[in-house]
């Protein structure tokens, strides 16, 4: 089932991927009342990490931003898998972004902007969210970025 939000994605020459399979012992998303929280999403396409390595060494800020956008799309795919339609999202509440950072790299906020801009482009005012953007020494599967999204959804 697709709707207005997926039509916006198509207008942006993007599409919602299939929700990635989990790579550990956890659920990809969970609903608690009107909140949906995703587990950390990696920049996975199919079954492979599309951006592996450290931002600031293996990849630059622009590639990191692209990776964050893929993570956001994967998070939306997980949310859709849980609630059936992205049109049921009332508001994006929070984005938690982790950047596999090379020593001295301090532009984590700009990297995670790739996800934030996508969410605001899709949901307008309802896409504006609280956020963290932190640098870490390593991420699962040597991913360059990991992202978790919290959303308020229709009851």
Steps between C-alpha positions, in 0.01 A plus 500: 500500500642839405369848561583870502839464669617231258373716210722782634793258509435412135491871410844527662622206285522284812314187598434324824723192522393168639552504874848360571526177695630530854865408556468401867257395772253792508186630332542757222224728632259503790178684572416637844164675492525768236882484482704286264873464559735332256812313589819637352485493121810472285551620141410155367383439146387145438725307734813713484626806685520769232728732698755317714790668674571821681365840406794735473730222370329243275211733412443873505220701655286487184516120481422486872193714440393262222547208740285675763225549241507126418478425873194727524336322206568166668349632825188610310480155341509345849227738621283423197549128564361549849209741437414432134529851352734796540194723476416393857806687629384814680842630594866403504599541864870416518794396287802339663801501272836329551792567269797265471750784521868521415714669766453875478173485303251733671224561244265225617208746501548571129510127424172435683345797317458258207234319701349813654457679167331193349253474788410870484467484120259207537295606803535881501460655846410157638844380390687741729643302789734493796834343421836378613798465267804341659830363382593147600811288457326204330156391379352158420618347172746790467207719393578868458170616655225357721164666558197443725171683447212566737161589351155582631238305307123487479337285767 
